[in-house]
Amino acid sequence: MMLRYTVNCSILFTELPLLERPAAVRRAGFDAVEFWWPFAEAVPADAEIDAFVRAIDDAGVQLTGLNFFAGDMPGGDRGLVSWPKRSGEFRDNLDVTVGIGERLGCGAFNALYGNRVDSAQPAEQDEVAVENLGLAAQAAGRIGSVVLVEPVSGAERYPLLTAADALAVIDRVQAAYDVPNVGLLADLYHLAVNGDDVDRVIAQHIDRIAHVQIADAPGRHEPGTGTLPLQAQLSALEAGGYTGFIGLEYKPSTTSVDSFDWRI
Ligand SMILES: O=C(O)C(=O)CO
């Protein structure tokens, strides 16, 4: 298989401090990494950003993907994009994220949509999301990068569960802002756990898939630890002409370095 893999350093190599993970990925034989937002704040100090950029540069790996600031992820937040009261923070974060991307040649930014909140109606949240995604796409477009919209599982109030949910949002953004650079993040684990028909999504929407991530289910561990037909789905992506990266976004069932044997 010619598929290219990128290692998600927010869920793999967590045995190590964050800044040591890119070098560990390189030692494990990979040349690409992706991260969830790696800082506590939407706008971190310049020194923190410099240290992050240096860790990736010095490791000799490519940053292929970075999540925008998504709130308190361990506390249950899953993005600020559709959260009216925190829209300002998302917008403050846009330039910082794209700035990091520009320094490292990062091609994709994941804009987690955000949970439903009690302080706003769903329709208002969806309006705000379209605006914020339009702005994000314009910012990413300035460096030739794409913004990703991702269906996610495991968060009770996250409204994008299936590929169709995310594609409907992308359609709205593209109609309102005429931005070509917004695409589906097809995380095959999240889609399967949410009951989507992953084979059909690949067959029907491969041209709208801008990034793929994988983990097996149940458990969200490496491929082969669960029951998902991931090898067949990766083959289908390759046969269908998908040339992007495959993000390894799983919790290793052993140590991270011992979790790569499933690759063909
Ligand atoms: O929150 C998650 O599970 C994600 O996949 C974020 O990108």
The ligand as a Tripos MOL2 file, in Angstrom:
@<TRIPOS>MOLECULE
LIG
    7     6     1     0     0
SMALL
NO_CHARGES

@<TRIPOS>ATOM
      1 O1        -12.0120   14.5960   20.3320 O.co2     1 LIG1
      2 C1        -11.7200   13.6970   19.5470 C.2       1 LIG1
      3 O2        -11.9710   12.5140   19.7890 O.co2     1 LIG1
      4 C2        -11.0740   14.0270   18.2870 C.2       1 LIG1
      5 O3        -10.9700   13.1800   17.4370 O.2       1 LIG1
      6 C3        -10.5440   15.4220   18.1080 C.3       1 LIG1
      7 O4         -9.9830   15.6730   16.8840 O.3       1 LIG1
@<TRIPOS>BOND
     1     1     2 2
     2     2     3 1
     3     2     4 1
     4     4     5 2
     5     4     6 1
     6     6     7 1
@<TRIPOS>SUBSTRUCTURE
     1 LIG1         1 GROUP 0 **** ****
